[in-house]
Structure formats: structure tokens, C-alpha cells
Amino acid sequence: MALEINPLMATGQLPPVTWLQAPETRAVVDALTAEASEIRFVGGCVRDALRHREASDIDIATPDRPEKVMELLQRAGIQAIPTGLKHGTVTAVVDGKRFEITTLRIDLETDGRRARVGFTDDWLEDAKRRDFTFNALSANLDGEVFDPFSGLWDLAHGQVRFIGSAHDRVAEDYLRVLRYFRFYGAIGRPPIDSEAIAACRAYAKNLSELSGERVRSELLKILCVPDPAEILIKMKGAEVLNVVLPEAGDPGILRMVNWLETRATNIPGIAPDPIRHLSALIHTTAPNVAQLADRLKLSNEEQNRLQQLCTPPVAVTPDMGDLAESKALRKYGIGLIQDLALLRWGQEMYDNPRLSSERKSGWMQLLERTTRWTNPVFPLSGQDVLALGIAPGPRVGTLLGEVENWWESGHYAANRQDCLNRLFDAARRL
């Protein structure tokens, strides 16, 4: 049970963290406190520090208005970007490191998608507008932690709990439905909060009103929690998954792929990946992949990769043969071949829980070979064909292709002179 605490007093202490004393952080802090304003670190950097994890983003809160923040930063020679002045947010950049600085706020109006905010100098009022108790934690320059809603207790015990009424918090911003499952997947331990699940279920249909960008951001993070399959099952039970990802099928293949990535392979460079996980989860056709990518506003790179994973351009198996394997690696790259190997291996394990040790060893050896692969460079170019007096046109590509296939079939052993000799012979024949 959470402890009763004084929200105005520091009740905890950050462990030693590198970012707190980093020169970039101190430069921003010195600028913001030049006129004696109190500032605190808020959000993920505090939460992650308490979990003994390195923070990727450093957020700072201040009672100063955003225009004042801009002035203080610029006076100190720090680049200040007006990221969202209407919402009180300014981004400071020092030696490439970004700090998001936000004025203390209260919500004046909310409609589940956006909020109209007002500014305040009340730290408690600002904390009340946050989503979960551990996200209301803040820390001062000495690392003292302020905990107005027993977030320390919840964090220590794996409890993901909304501040106040779960229904009220979700009604303010429907995205909190997905954020709930993301944080439960990352931090949570049973029992799951029944009030929170009820609120998520009640507002699940409203997720369709959110922008694709906001949904994508949370969904891809959910797909990389420690056990994404389990969280997706909970999302389905709360009628959330069918709204944000109706293409989702049985998460069993995803469960197997995630196990391979995190426990079975231990191969450098192989780690959980959201697009790989998405492809393991969905069962759909190429046109539907394009529709899904458009709905979630995936980048072109993400969409192309998802298409390749859902409709593989090459069949990757342990017994595909040395030549086929090397051709695939050279044409499609290490990353795609590893993706396809993990997905196919996961599929086989899902279909056959008693997969033979020989087959497992074959998959492992294939993945290990990909890490040792060095892409050979074909030693000829179109200029070598033109040098034979052949006019520019389709014949140039035909000749190069014939020689390259010969070079590839010989496992890339032929040197440039060998390839030139082959080219000369091919030019006479073709």
C-alpha cells in the first residue's frame, strides 16, 4: 500500500547519475537559474535514474514562462528552439545534446486529443496533470526527489497507477490507454490495476480519433517491452488491440521471435526490433501492409522493410546452400537476412515445439555466418564494357550481368583480370 507523504517535501534521493553532472546539463542549469529560479528534472530521466537506467532524454521543468526561458538560454549563448511555446516547451541544445524545458502548467481544457494549457508556478498543480504516479516524480539539482503521489512506492513495487481517477486521466488524453500498456509491459508486476484496465477498455474506441503518428510511437514502444506478446494479449482482452492494430493475429510467433532475440541466440547485433516484431504479429497481404503503414504513418524506410518482412523476396533457410546464402546476403544485406531468419525460425518453433536440435543448430549457424559476412565488391563496371567499344545501351547491362553471375557462382574467387577475360569472351559471344 502506498505511503502517506508530504507532497511539498523531498522524500527520496537519486542514485549517482552521469547526466546530472555532465557539462551540458550544468550549462543549461546555470542558464535557467541565473535569476534564482527553481528548476527540477522531471519525467523519464528521474524515473530511469531510480531504476538505475541511463536516461535518453532529459526534461526540465521551471516556473518561468517560455519567453523568459528563451531569453535566459540565449543570454548564456545556448541555442534555444521554440518547440511549442503555446504549450510552454523550449528545447535547448548544447554540443548536440537536447534538453526539453517546459513551464509548469495546468490543463484548462482537454478533449482526449489535445489540451489547452495555462501556466502556473505551483509544482503540485503541474504534477497533478501528469499520467502515472511515477511520472510525477521530480528531482532538484542535489538529486533530492519530490514524490507527491507515492510514485516511489509504485515504481519499487511494479505498480502502474494513474494519478487520481483512471477514467479522468484517460478522458483527458486517450493516448494514455497505450501508455498504460507500454509502462505495464516495461515496469509492471501483477496484479494489474483493475480500475486502470476498466478505463482503458471504456476509452479504447476513442483511440481511432488520435493521429497515426501518436499511435505509432506508442505501439512501436509496446512491441519492444520485455514480453510484448503478453502485453498484446492484455490489450486484446481490454478491446484495445483490435482498434489500433486490427491486422494482429496470434502473438505466438512474436513470442518465439522475442525469445530467440533475447535468450536463445546471444549474437552481437541481434536485439528486439519493433518492425520485426510487427511483421511477426500481423498476417496480411502486401496491399494491406501499405494501408497499415499509411495509417500508422510509418516512414518510407519502415514501410519498405515491413513489406519485405511480410512478403519475403528470398526464402531464407539453414539448408538454402552456400551459394544461395551468399547471393542473398550480397543482394539484400545482413539485416534483412537476419530478420527473415529469425522470423522463419520463430515460425518453425511455433508450428513445432519439438523442433530438432539439428534444425536449431542450423538456424544458429546461419545467423552466426551473417555476422562474419563481408560483402565482396564486383571488380568491373560499365566503363569496362564501354572500353571494349560497345555502345551504351541494354547490352552493357547484359554483359555485366553475365560476368557477375559467373563471378558469383565461383564464390567471388575470380580477380579483376579474370573478370575482364570473361567479359571479353562474353562480348564476342553475346
Secondary structure, DSSP 8 states (H G I E B T S, - for coil): ------TTSEEEE----HHHH-HHHHHHHHHHTTT----EEETHHHHHHHTT---S-EEEEESS-HHHHHHHHHHTT-EEEEEEGGGTEEEEEETTEEEEEEE-EEEEEE-BS-EEEEE-S-HHHHHHTSSBGGGG-EE-TT-EEE-TT-HHHHHHTT---BSS-HHHHHHHBTTHHHHHHHHHHHT--SS--HHHHHHHHHHGGGGGGS-HHHHHHHHHHHTTSSSHHHHHHHHHHTT-HHHH-TTB--THHHHHHHHIIIII---TT----HHHHHHHHB---HHHHHHHHHHTT--HHHHHHHHHHHS-SS---TTS-HHHHHHHHHHH-HHHHHHHHHHHHHHHHHH-TT--HHHHHHHHHHHHHHHH------S--HHHHHTTT--SSHHHHHHHHHHHHHHHHTTT---HHHHHHHHHHHHHH-
